[in-house]
């Protein structure tokens, strides 16, 4: 009986001794797979972050374009007003000369 038990222990030891490298290889492959999955997840997260950042930049660019258009419109309005004021000033100066000439003629 002791011999049978010893033989069984020896058989198990030999079986597990042969399985040790295979189990170690399986563990290594599982770690490598986990590392690859982790890297994929990190890349997906980075891609999502970059897409979100790109969308935010697109919104900023659109807002800046809108502000530039508003500023250009305001500038054109100011230029029109300057032109109107210049024309009015020229008209008033001409009126002033006529009035001054008329007054000089009356004296």
Biopython code that builds the backbone (N, CA, C, O; Angstrom):
import numpy as np
from Bio.PDB.StructureBuilder import StructureBuilder

atoms = [
    (1, "UNK", "N", (0.814, -1.176, 0.000)),
    (1, "UNK", "CA", (0.000, 0.000, 0.000)),
    (1, "UNK", "C", (0.867, 1.253, 0.000)),
    (1, "UNK", "O", (0.579, 2.222, -0.703)),
    (2, "UNK", "N", (1.928, 1.220, 0.796)),
    (2, "UNK", "CA", (2.820, 2.366, 0.852)),
    (2, "UNK", "C", (3.494, 2.535, -0.498)),
    (2, "UNK", "O", (3.726, 3.653, -0.959)),
    (3, "UNK", "N", (3.804, 1.408, -1.123)),
    (3, "UNK", "CA", (4.443, 1.502, -2.432)),
    (3, "UNK", "C", (3.484, 2.110, -3.456)),
    (3, "UNK", "O", (3.897, 2.899, -4.306)),
    (4, "UNK", "N", (2.222, 1.745, -3.373)),
    (4, "UNK", "CA", (1.230, 2.289, -4.311)),
    (4, "UNK", "C", (1.090, 3.790, -4.078)),
    (4, "UNK", "O", (1.040, 4.566, -5.032)),
    (5, "UNK", "N", (1.028, 4.196, -2.821)),
    (5, "UNK", "CA", (0.904, 5.616, -2.488)),
    (5, "UNK", "C", (2.137, 6.369, -2.956)),
    (5, "UNK", "O", (2.021, 7.465, -3.504)),
    (6, "UNK", "N", (3.305, 5.804, -2.750)),
    (6, "UNK", "CA", (4.540, 6.453, -3.180)),
    (6, "UNK", "C", (4.566, 6.561, -4.698)),
    (6, "UNK", "O", (5.008, 7.570, -5.248)),
    (7, "UNK", "N", (4.092, 5.519, -5.371)),
    (7, "UNK", "CA", (4.061, 5.543, -6.833)),
    (7, "UNK", "C", (3.098, 6.622, -7.329)),
    (7, "UNK", "O", (3.376, 7.317, -8.306)),
    (8, "UNK", "N", (1.959, 6.748, -6.638)),
    (8, "UNK", "CA", (0.990, 7.789, -7.021)),
    (8, "UNK", "C", (1.564, 9.190, -6.805)),
    (8, "UNK", "O", (1.396, 10.077, -7.642)),
    (9, "UNK", "N", (2.239, 9.375, -5.676)),
    (9, "UNK", "CA", (2.860, 10.670, -5.389)),
    (9, "UNK", "C", (3.908, 10.971, -6.443)),
    (9, "UNK", "O", (3.987, 12.089, -6.951)),
    (10, "UNK", "N", (4.709, 9.976, -6.768)),
    (10, "UNK", "CA", (5.737, 10.165, -7.785)),
    (10, "UNK", "C", (5.106, 10.462, -9.144)),
    (10, "UNK", "O", (5.616, 11.302, -9.885)),
    (11, "UNK", "N", (4.015, 9.794, -9.482)),
    (11, "UNK", "CA", (3.337, 10.017, -10.761)),
    (11, "UNK", "C", (2.776, 11.436, -10.829)),
    (11, "UNK", "O", (2.910, 12.118, -11.845)),
    (12, "UNK", "N", (2.148, 11.871, -9.738)),
    (12, "UNK", "CA", (1.622, 13.252, -9.693)),
    (12, "UNK", "C", (2.746, 14.271, -9.798)),
    (12, "UNK", "O", (2.627, 15.272, -10.504)),
    (13, "UNK", "N", (3.822, 14.010, -9.098)),
    (13, "UNK", "CA", (4.955, 14.937, -9.127)),
    (13, "UNK", "C", (5.513, 15.044, -10.537)),
    (13, "UNK", "O", (5.804, 16.139, -11.017)),
    (14, "UNK", "N", (5.660, 13.908, -11.194)),
    (14, "UNK", "CA", (6.172, 13.931, -12.565)),
    (14, "UNK", "C", (5.187, 14.605, -13.519)),
    (14, "UNK", "O", (5.600, 15.321, -14.431)),
    (15, "UNK", "N", (3.892, 14.380, -13.313)),
    (15, "UNK", "CA", (2.876, 14.986, -14.177)),
    (15, "UNK", "C", (2.884, 16.504, -14.023)),
    (15, "UNK", "O", (2.844, 17.239, -15.010)),
    (16, "UNK", "N", (2.936, 16.962, -12.781)),
    (16, "UNK", "CA", (2.943, 18.411, -12.546)),
    (16, "UNK", "C", (4.283, 19.038, -12.906)),
    (16, "UNK", "O", (4.347, 20.212, -13.271)),
    (17, "UNK", "N", (5.351, 18.257, -12.804)),
    (17, "UNK", "CA", (6.660, 18.782, -13.195)),
    (17, "UNK", "C", (6.665, 19.054, -14.694)),
    (17, "UNK", "O", (7.260, 20.036, -15.139)),
    (18, "UNK", "N", (6.024, 18.219, -15.464)),
    (18, "UNK", "CA", (5.928, 18.430, -16.906)),
    (18, "UNK", "C", (4.952, 19.543, -17.237)),
    (18, "UNK", "O", (5.113, 20.227, -18.247)),
    (19, "UNK", "N", (3.949, 19.731, -16.407)),
    (19, "UNK", "CA", (2.944, 20.764, -16.658)),
    (19, "UNK", "C", (3.430, 22.137, -16.227)),
    (19, "UNK", "O", (2.883, 23.152, -16.658)),
    (20, "UNK", "N", (4.444, 22.178, -15.387)),
    (20, "UNK", "CA", (4.944, 23.458, -14.875)),
    (20, "UNK", "C", (5.325, 24.426, -15.971)),
    (20, "UNK", "O", (4.826, 25.552, -15.978)),
    (21, "UNK", "N", (6.197, 24.039, -16.911)),
    (21, "UNK", "CA", (6.556, 24.963, -17.989)),
    (21, "UNK", "C", (5.347, 25.355, -18.849)),
    (21, "UNK", "O", (5.243, 26.497, -19.297)),
    (22, "UNK", "N", (4.440, 24.402, -19.074)),
    (22, "UNK", "CA", (3.253, 24.716, -19.872)),
    (22, "UNK", "C", (2.386, 25.735, -19.139)),
    (22, "UNK", "O", (1.863, 26.665, -19.752)),
    (23, "UNK", "N", (2.235, 25.559, -17.826)),
    (23, "UNK", "CA", (1.454, 26.519, -17.037)),
    (23, "UNK", "C", (2.143, 27.872, -17.007)),
    (23, "UNK", "O", (1.490, 28.913, -17.083)),
    (24, "UNK", "N", (3.462, 27.854, -16.894)),
    (24, "UNK", "CA", (4.205, 29.114, -16.891)),
    (24, "UNK", "C", (4.040, 29.821, -18.235)),
    (24, "UNK", "O", (3.876, 31.040, -18.281)),
    (25, "UNK", "N", (4.082, 29.056, -19.330)),
    (25, "UNK", "CA", (3.901, 29.638, -20.665)),
    (25, "UNK", "C", (2.499, 30.217, -20.802)),
    (25, "UNK", "O", (2.322, 31.302, -21.355)),
    (26, "UNK", "N", (1.496, 29.490, -20.295)),
    (26, "UNK", "CA", (0.119, 29.983, -20.366)),
    (26, "UNK", "C", (-0.017, 31.266, -19.556)),
    (26, "UNK", "O", (-0.684, 32.205, -19.990)),
    (27, "UNK", "N", (0.603, 31.312, -18.398)),
    (27, "UNK", "CA", (0.557, 32.524, -17.574)),
    (27, "UNK", "C", (1.217, 33.696, -18.274)),
    (27, "UNK", "O", (0.729, 34.825, -18.211)),
    (28, "UNK", "N", (2.334, 33.422, -18.942)),
    (28, "UNK", "CA", (3.041, 34.478, -19.674)),
    (28, "UNK", "C", (2.168, 35.002, -20.810)),
    (28, "UNK", "O", (2.083, 36.209, -21.034)),
    (29, "UNK", "N", (1.522, 34.084, -21.523)),
    (29, "UNK", "CA", (0.658, 34.496, -22.629)),
    (29, "UNK", "C", (-0.533, 35.312, -22.119)),
    (29, "UNK", "O", (-0.951, 36.280, -22.756)),
    (30, "UNK", "N", (-1.070, 34.916, -20.973)),
    (30, "UNK", "CA", (-2.184, 35.669, -20.391)),
    (30, "UNK", "C", (-1.741, 37.080, -20.008)),
    (30, "UNK", "O", (-2.477, 38.043, -20.219)),
    (31, "UNK", "N", (-0.539, 37.201, -19.447)),
    (31, "UNK", "CA", (-0.021, 38.534, -19.091)),
    (31, "UNK", "C", (0.192, 39.380, -20.341)),
    (31, "UNK", "O", (-0.132, 40.567, -20.369)),
    (32, "UNK", "N", (0.753, 38.735, -21.391)),
    (32, "UNK", "CA", (0.967, 39.466, -22.643)),
    (32, "UNK", "C", (-0.365, 39.919, -23.236)),
    (32, "UNK", "O", (-0.487, 41.045, -23.718)),
    (33, "UNK", "N", (-1.357, 39.036, -23.197)),
    (33, "UNK", "CA", (-2.685, 39.379, -23.698)),
    (33, "UNK", "C", (-3.276, 40.528, -22.886)),
    (33, "UNK", "O", (-3.857, 41.460, -23.443)),
    (34, "UNK", "N", (-3.124, 40.453, -21.574)),
    (34, "UNK", "CA", (-3.630, 41.524, -20.714)),
    (34, "UNK", "C", (-2.920, 42.841, -21.019)),
    (34, "UNK", "O", (-3.550, 43.899, -21.033)),
    (35, "UNK", "N", (-1.614, 42.778, -21.261)),
    (35, "UNK", "CA", (-0.860, 43.992, -21.612)),
    (35, "UNK", "C", (-1.356, 44.589, -22.929)),
    (35, "UNK", "O", (-1.532, 45.802, -23.045)),
    (36, "UNK", "N", (-1.580, 43.722, -23.918)),
    (36, "UNK", "CA", (-2.062, 44.194, -25.219)),
    (36, "UNK", "C", (-3.452, 44.811, -25.068)),
    (36, "UNK", "O", (-3.731, 45.868, -25.634)),
    (37, "UNK", "N", (-4.324, 44.147, -24.303)),
    (37, "UNK", "CA", (-5.667, 44.682, -24.077)),
    (37, "UNK", "C", (-5.604, 46.026, -23.354)),
    (37, "UNK", "O", (-6.374, 46.938, -23.655)),
    (38, "UNK", "N", (-4.687, 46.140, -22.406)),
    (38, "UNK", "CA", (-4.521, 47.404, -21.681)),
    (38, "UNK", "C", (-4.068, 48.505, -22.635)),
    (38, "UNK", "O", (-4.580, 49.623, -22.590)),
    (39, "UNK", "N", (-3.105, 48.184, -23.499)),
    (39, "UNK", "CA", (-2.621, 49.168, -24.476)),
    (39, "UNK", "C", (-3.735, 49.589, -25.433)),
    (39, "UNK", "O", (-3.857, 50.766, -25.770)),
    (40, "UNK", "N", (-4.545, 48.622, -25.869)),
    (40, "UNK", "CA", (-5.666, 48.942, -26.757)),
    (40, "UNK", "C", (-6.657, 49.871, -26.067)),
    (40, "UNK", "O", (-7.147, 50.831, -26.662)),
    (41, "UNK", "N", (-6.943, 49.573, -24.810)),
    (41, "UNK", "CA", (-7.874, 50.415, -24.053)),
    (41, "UNK", "C", (-7.304, 51.828, -23.897)),
    (41, "UNK", "O", (-8.026, 52.812, -24.052)),
    (42, "UNK", "N", (-6.009, 51.922, -23.592)),
    (42, "UNK", "CA", (-5.374, 53.238, -23.450)),
    (42, "UNK", "C", (-5.420, 54.005, -24.766)),
    (42, "UNK", "O", (-5.658, 55.213, -24.776)),
    (43, "UNK", "N", (-5.194, 53.312, -25.868)),
    (43, "UNK", "CA", (-5.237, 53.974, -27.185)),
    (43, "UNK", "C", (-6.652, 54.425, -27.523)),
    (43, "UNK", "O", (-6.844, 55.504, -28.083)),
    (44, "UNK", "N", (-7.648, 53.597, -27.182)),
    (44, "UNK", "CA", (-9.040, 54.006, -27.413)),
    (44, "UNK", "C", (-9.367, 55.239, -26.588)),
    (44, "UNK", "O", (-10.011, 56.170, -27.073)),
    (45, "UNK", "N", (-8.920, 55.240, -25.334)),
    (45, "UNK", "CA", (-9.155, 56.403, -24.475)),
    (45, "UNK", "C", (-8.463, 57.641, -25.034)),
    (45, "UNK", "O", (-9.037, 58.730, -25.037)),
    (46, "UNK", "N", (-7.239, 57.477, -25.504)),
    (46, "UNK", "CA", (-6.493, 58.603, -26.087)),
    (46, "UNK", "C", (-7.187, 59.098, -27.357)),
    (46, "UNK", "O", (-7.290, 60.302, -27.592)),
    (47, "UNK", "N", (-7.655, 58.158, -28.166)),
    (47, "UNK", "CA", (-8.366, 58.537, -29.392)),
    (47, "UNK", "C", (-9.634, 59.320, -29.053)),
    (47, "UNK", "O", (-9.929, 60.331, -29.692)),
    (48, "UNK", "N", (-10.372, 58.864, -28.066)),
    (48, "UNK", "CA", (-11.582, 59.573, -27.634)),
    (48, "UNK", "C", (-11.231, 60.963, -27.134)),
    (48, "UNK", "O", (-11.910, 61.935, -27.464)),
    (49, "UNK", "N", (-10.175, 61.060, -26.341)),
    (49, "UNK", "CA", (-9.755, 62.355, -25.810)),
    (49, "UNK", "C", (-9.368, 63.300, -26.948)),
    (49, "UNK", "O", (-9.739, 64.473, -26.948)),
    (50, "UNK", "N", (-8.622, 62.775, -27.911)),
    (50, "UNK", "CA", (-8.195, 63.604, -29.039)),
    (50, "UNK", "C", (-9.377, 64.039, -29.905)),
    (50, "UNK", "O", (-9.409, 65.168, -30.394)),
    (51, "UNK", "N", (-10.340, 63.151, -30.094)),
    (51, "UNK", "CA", (-11.539, 63.527, -30.864)),
    (51, "UNK", "C", (-12.314, 64.625, -30.143)),
    (51, "UNK", "O", (-12.773, 65.585, -30.762)),
    (52, "UNK", "N", (-12.454, 64.472, -28.822)),
    (52, "UNK", "CA", (-13.143, 65.499, -28.038)),
    (52, "UNK", "C", (-12.404, 66.831, -28.121)),
    (52, "UNK", "O", (-13.017, 67.891, -28.254)),
    (53, "UNK", "N", (-11.091, 66.759, -28.042)),
    (53, "UNK", "CA", (-10.284, 67.980, -28.132)),
    (53, "UNK", "C", (-10.428, 68.614, -29.516)),
    (53, "UNK", "O", (-10.513, 69.837, -29.633)),
    (54, "UNK", "N", (-10.456, 67.794, -30.556)),
    (54, "UNK", "CA", (-10.618, 68.316, -31.921)),
    (54, "UNK", "C", (-11.977, 68.995, -32.076)),
    (54, "UNK", "O", (-12.078, 70.051, -32.700)),
    (55, "UNK", "N", (-13.020, 68.390, -31.509)),
    (55, "UNK", "CA", (-14.350, 69.009, -31.573)),
    (55, "UNK", "C", (-14.356, 70.350, -30.845)),
    (55, "UNK", "O", (-14.952, 71.318, -31.319)),
    (56, "UNK", "N", (-13.696, 70.403, -29.701)),
    (56, "UNK", "CA", (-13.619, 71.661, -28.952)),
    (56, "UNK", "C", (-12.880, 72.716, -29.761)),
    (56, "UNK", "O", (-13.289, 73.877, -29.785)),
    (57, "UNK", "N", (-11.798, 72.327, -30.423)),
    (57, "UNK", "CA", (-11.040, 73.274, -31.250)),
    (57, "UNK", "C", (-11.881, 73.753, -32.431)),
    (57, "UNK", "O", (-11.823, 74.925, -32.803)),
    (58, "UNK", "N", (-12.665, 72.841, -33.022)),
    (58, "UNK", "CA", (-13.537, 73.232, -34.129)),
    (58, "UNK", "C", (-14.552, 74.272, -33.667)),
    (58, "UNK", "O", (-14.840, 75.229, -34.385)),
    (59, "UNK", "N", (-15.089, 74.081, -32.467)),
    (59, "UNK", "CA", (-16.040, 75.057, -31.923)),
    (59, "UNK", "C", (-15.353, 76.397, -31.683)),
    (59, "UNK", "O", (-15.929, 77.451, -31.953)),
    (60, "UNK", "N", (-14.127, 76.357, -31.178)),
    (60, "UNK", "CA", (-13.379, 77.598, -30.957)),
    (60, "UNK", "C", (-13.140, 78.326, -32.275)),
    (60, "UNK", "O", (-13.300, 79.543, -32.358)),
    (61, "UNK", "N", (-12.756, 77.573, -33.304)),
    (61, "UNK", "CA", (-12.498, 78.175, -34.615)),
    (61, "UNK", "C", (-13.783, 78.794, -35.164)),
    (61, "UNK", "O", (-13.759, 79.902, -35.700)),
    (62, "UNK", "N", (-14.897, 78.086, -35.034)),
    (62, "UNK", "CA", (-16.174, 78.620, -35.520)),
    (62, "UNK", "C", (-16.544, 79.897, -34.772)),
    (62, "UNK", "O", (-17.015, 80.860, -35.377)),
    (63, "UNK", "N", (-16.331, 79.904, -33.463)),
    (63, "UNK", "CA", (-16.632, 81.103, -32.673)),
    (63, "UNK", "C", (-15.728, 82.262, -33.080)),
    (63, "UNK", "O", (-16.183, 83.400, -33.187)),
    (64, "UNK", "N", (-14.451, 81.974, -33.305)),
    (64, "UNK", "CA", (-13.524, 83.026, -33.739)),
    (64, "UNK", "C", (-13.903, 83.569, -35.116)),
    (64, "UNK", "O", (-13.837, 84.776, -35.348)),
    (65, "UNK", "N", (-14.295, 82.687, -36.020)),
    (65, "UNK", "CA", (-14.727, 83.147, -37.346)),
    (65, "UNK", "C", (-15.943, 84.058, -37.224)),
    (65, "UNK", "O", (-16.027, 85.095, -37.882)),
    (66, "UNK", "N", (-16.882, 83.658, -36.375)),
    (66, "UNK", "CA", (-18.082, 84.470, -36.162)),
    (66, "UNK", "C", (-17.702, 85.843, -35.617)),
    (66, "UNK", "O", (-18.218, 86.863, -36.075)),
    (67, "UNK", "N", (-16.802, 85.864, -34.641)),
    (67, "UNK", "CA", (-16.362, 87.140, -34.077)),
    (67, "UNK", "C", (-15.629, 87.981, -35.112)),
    (67, "UNK", "O", (-15.777, 89.203, -35.135)),
    (68, "UNK", "N", (-14.836, 87.338, -35.973)),
    (68, "UNK", "CA", (-14.128, 88.074, -37.026)),
    (68, "UNK", "C", (-15.123, 88.705, -38.000)),
    (68, "UNK", "O", (-14.938, 89.844, -38.429)),
    (69, "UNK", "N", (-16.168, 87.973, -38.343)),
    (69, "UNK", "CA", (-17.192, 88.506, -39.244)),
    (69, "UNK", "C", (-17.892, 89.694, -38.591)),
    (69, "UNK", "O", (-18.123, 90.719, -39.232)),
    (70, "UNK", "N", (-18.227, 89.548, -37.311)),
    (70, "UNK", "CA", (-18.856, 90.665, -36.599)),
    (70, "UNK", "C", (-17.930, 91.876, -36.559)),
    (70, "UNK", "O", (-18.375, 93.004, -36.766)),
    (71, "UNK", "N", (-16.649, 91.648, -36.296)),
    (71, "UNK", "CA", (-15.682, 92.752, -36.246)),
    (71, "UNK", "C", (-15.548, 93.412, -37.616)),
    (71, "UNK", "O", (-15.468, 94.637, -37.710)),
    (72, "UNK", "N", (-15.524, 92.608, -38.673)),
    (72, "UNK", "CA", (-15.423, 93.161, -40.029)),
    (72, "UNK", "C", (-16.659, 93.995, -40.355)),
    (72, "UNK", "O", (-16.550, 95.065, -40.953)),
    (73, "UNK", "N", (-17.837, 93.503, -39.962)),
    (73, "UNK", "CA", (-19.068, 94.271, -40.178)),
    (73, "UNK", "C", (-19.030, 95.589, -39.415)),
    (73, "UNK", "O", (-19.405, 96.635, -39.944)),
    (74, "UNK", "N", (-18.574, 95.531, -38.171)),
    (74, "UNK", "CA", (-18.479, 96.750, -37.364)),
    (74, "UNK", "C", (-17.486, 97.726, -37.985)),
    (74, "UNK", "O", (-17.734, 98.931, -38.010)),
    (75, "UNK", "N", (-16.376, 97.218, -38.482)),
    (75, "UNK", "CA", (-15.371, 98.070, -39.122)),
    (75, "UNK", "C", (-15.940, 98.727, -40.376)),
    (75, "UNK", "O", (-15.736, 99.919, -40.605)),
    (76, "UNK", "N", (-16.652, 97.949, -41.183)),
    (76, "UNK", "CA", (-17.266, 98.520, -42.384)),
    (76, "UNK", "C", (-18.286, 99.592, -42.014)),
    (76, "UNK", "O", (-18.374, 100.625, -42.678)),
    (77, "UNK", "N", (-19.045, 99.350, -40.968)),
    (77, "UNK", "CA", (-20.006, 100.358, -40.505)),
    (77, "UNK", "C", (-19.301, 101.627, -40.059)),
    (77, "UNK", "O", (-19.749, 102.732, -40.365)),
    (78, "UNK", "N", (-18.200, 101.472, -39.337)),
    (78, "UNK", "CA", (-17.433, 102.637, -38.879)),
    (78, "UNK", "C", (-16.836, 103.386, -40.066)),
    (78, "UNK", "O", (-16.826, 104.617, -40.083)),
    (79, "UNK", "N", (-16.343, 102.654, -41.053)),
    (79, "UNK", "CA", (-15.788, 103.303, -42.248)),
    (79, "UNK", "C", (-16.873, 104.069, -43.008)),
    (79, "UNK", "O", (-16.629, 105.173, -43.496)),
    (80, "UNK", "N", (-18.076, 103.483, -43.109)),
    (80, "UNK", "CA", (-19.186, 104.189, -43.760)),
    (80, "UNK", "C", (-19.518, 105.478, -43.009)),
    (80, "UNK", "O", (-19.745, 106.523, -43.618)),
    (81, "UNK", "N", (-19.541, 105.387, -41.693)),
    (81, "UNK", "CA", (-19.856, 106.567, -40.874)),
    (81, "UNK", "C", (-18.773, 107.636, -41.037)),
    (81, "UNK", "O", (-19.087, 108.824, -41.109)),
    (82, "UNK", "N", (-17.510, 107.230, -41.095)),
    (82, "UNK", "CA", (-16.412, 108.189, -41.312)),
    (82, "UNK", "C", (-16.581, 108.875, -42.665)),
    (82, "UNK", "O", (-16.387, 110.084, -42.787)),
    (83, "UNK", "N", (-16.946, 108.088, -43.680)),
    (83, "UNK", "CA", (-17.168, 108.666, -45.014)),
    (83, "UNK", "C", (-18.317, 109.671, -44.971)),
    (83, "UNK", "O", (-18.226, 110.754, -45.549)),
    (84, "UNK", "N", (-19.396, 109.305, -44.283)),
    (84, "UNK", "CA", (-20.542, 110.215, -44.155)),
    (84, "UNK", "C", (-20.143, 111.494, -43.419)),
    (84, "UNK", "O", (-20.518, 112.591, -43.832)),
    (85, "UNK", "N", (-19.390, 111.357, -42.339)),
    (85, "UNK", "CA", (-18.956, 112.521, -41.555)),
    (85, "UNK", "C", (-18.030, 113.401, -42.386)),
    (85, "UNK", "O", (-18.131, 114.627, -42.343)),
    (86, "UNK", "N", (-17.128, 112.778, -43.143)),
    (86, "UNK", "CA", (-16.220, 113.553, -44.004)),
    (86, "UNK", "C", (-17.010, 114.337, -45.047)),
    (86, "UNK", "O", (-16.713, 115.503, -45.309)),
    (87, "UNK", "N", (-18.010, 113.699, -45.636)),
    (87, "UNK", "CA", (-18.838, 114.384, -46.637)),
    (87, "UNK", "C", (-19.608, 115.531, -45.987)),
    (87, "UNK", "O", (-19.704, 116.620, -46.553)),
    (88, "UNK", "N", (-20.148, 115.286, -44.816)),
    (88, "UNK", "CA", (-20.884, 116.337, -44.091)),
    (88, "UNK", "C", (-19.953, 117.487, -43.715)),
    (88, "UNK", "O", (-20.339, 118.652, -43.811)),
    (89, "UNK", "N", (-18.740, 117.174, -43.291)),
    (89, "UNK", "CA", (-17.754, 118.212, -42.946)),
    (89, "UNK", "C", (-17.417, 119.050, -44.177)),
    (89, "UNK", "O", (-17.345, 120.275, -44.089)),
    (90, "UNK", "N", (-17.212, 118.407, -45.310)),
    (90, "UNK", "CA", (-16.909, 119.131, -46.553)),
    (90, "UNK", "C", (-18.077, 120.031, -46.940)),
    (90, "UNK", "O", (-17.870, 121.167, -47.366)),
    (91, "UNK", "N", (-19.301, 119.530, -46.794)),
    (91, "UNK", "CA", (-20.480, 120.332, -47.118)),
    (91, "UNK", "C", (-20.576, 121.538, -46.200)),
    (91, "UNK", "O", (-20.852, 122.649, -46.651)),
    (92, "UNK", "N", (-20.347, 121.315, -44.896)),
    (92, "UNK", "CA", (-20.414, 122.422, -43.934)),
    (92, "UNK", "C", (-19.323, 123.457, -44.204)),
    (92, "UNK", "O", (-19.562, 124.659, -44.081)),
    (93, "UNK", "N", (-18.124, 122.995, -44.571)),
    (93, "UNK", "CA", (-17.037, 123.933, -44.895)),
    (93, "UNK", "C", (-17.396, 124.769, -46.124)),
    (93, "UNK", "O", (-17.115, 125.967, -46.172)),
    (94, "UNK", "N", (-18.015, 124.131, -47.112)),
    (94, "UNK", "CA", (-18.439, 124.870, -48.314)),
    (94, "UNK", "C", (-19.512, 125.890, -47.951)),
    (94, "UNK", "O", (-19.489, 127.025, -48.428)),
    (95, "UNK", "N", (-20.463, 125.472, -47.095)),
    (95, "UNK", "CA", (-21.503, 126.405, -46.634)),
    (95, "UNK", "C", (-20.879, 127.580, -45.896)),
    (95, "UNK", "O", (-21.287, 128.729, -46.068)),
    (96, "UNK", "N", (-19.881, 127.272, -45.071)),
    (96, "UNK", "CA", (-19.212, 128.331, -44.303)),
    (96, "UNK", "C", (-18.551, 129.339, -45.247)),
    (96, "UNK", "O", (-18.638, 130.546, -45.022)),
    (97, "UNK", "N", (-17.902, 128.859, -46.282)),
    (97, "UNK", "CA", (-17.241, 129.754, -47.238)),
    (97, "UNK", "C", (-18.275, 130.636, -47.951)),
    (97, "UNK", "O", (-18.053, 131.830, -48.151)),
    (98, "UNK", "N", (-19.395, 130.034, -48.328)),
    (98, "UNK", "CA", (-20.447, 130.808, -48.997)),
    (98, "UNK", "C", (-20.990, 131.898, -48.074)),
    (98, "UNK", "O", (-21.178, 133.042, -48.488)),
    (99, "UNK", "N", (-21.235, 131.527, -46.831)),
    (99, "UNK", "CA", (-21.767, 132.495, -45.865)),
    (99, "UNK", "C", (-20.741, 133.596, -45.610)),
    (99, "UNK", "O", (-21.091, 134.775, -45.545)),
    (100, "UNK", "N", (-19.475, 133.210, -45.467)),
    (100, "UNK", "CA", (-18.419, 134.211, -45.231)),
    (100, "UNK", "C", (-18.311, 135.150, -46.430)),
    (100, "UNK", "O", (-18.149, 136.358, -46.262)),
    (101, "UNK", "N", (-18.400, 134.599, -47.636)),
    (101, "UNK", "CA", (-18.327, 135.432, -48.842)),
    (101, "UNK", "C", (-19.535, 136.352, -48.928)),
    (101, "UNK", "O", (-19.412, 137.514, -49.314)),
    (102, "UNK", "N", (-20.702, 135.829, -48.568)),
    (102, "UNK", "CA", (-21.923, 136.629, -48.595)),
    (102, "UNK", "C", (-21.837, 137.770, -47.590)),
    (102, "UNK", "O", (-22.232, 138.898, -47.885)),
    (103, "UNK", "N", (-21.315, 137.468, -46.395)),
    (103, "UNK", "CA", (-21.164, 138.503, -45.362)),
    (103, "UNK", "C", (-20.143, 139.551, -45.803)),
    (103, "UNK", "O", (-20.339, 140.745, -45.579)),
    (104, "UNK", "N", (-19.074, 139.108, -46.418)),
    (104, "UNK", "CA", (-18.037, 140.038, -46.876)),
    (104, "UNK", "C", (-18.598, 140.950, -47.969)),
    (104, "UNK", "O", (-18.255, 142.130, -48.041)),
    (105, "UNK", "N", (-19.457, 140.393, -48.812)),
    (105, "UNK", "CA", (-20.041, 141.188, -49.895)),
    (105, "UNK", "C", (-21.026, 142.209, -49.342)),
    (105, "UNK", "O", (-21.191, 143.288, -49.913)),
    (106, "UNK", "N", (-21.676, 141.876, -48.241)),
    (106, "UNK", "CA", (-22.653, 142.788, -47.653)),
    (106, "UNK", "C", (-21.974, 143.944, -46.937)),
    (106, "UNK", "O", (-22.615, 144.976, -46.737)),
    (107, "UNK", "N", (-20.773, 143.833, -46.560)),
    (107, "UNK", "CA", (-20.093, 144.896, -45.810)),
    (107, "UNK", "C", (-19.524, 145.897, -46.695)),
    (107, "UNK", "O", (-18.916, 146.861, -46.227)),
]
sb = StructureBuilder()
sb.init_structure("model")
sb.init_model(0)
sb.init_chain("A")
sb.init_seg("    ")
for serial, (resi, resn, name, xyz) in enumerate(atoms, 1):
    if name == "N":
        sb.init_residue(resn, " ", resi, " ")
    sb.init_atom(name, np.array(xyz, "f"), 0.0, 1.0, " ", f" {name:<3s}", serial, name[0])
structure = sb.get_structure()
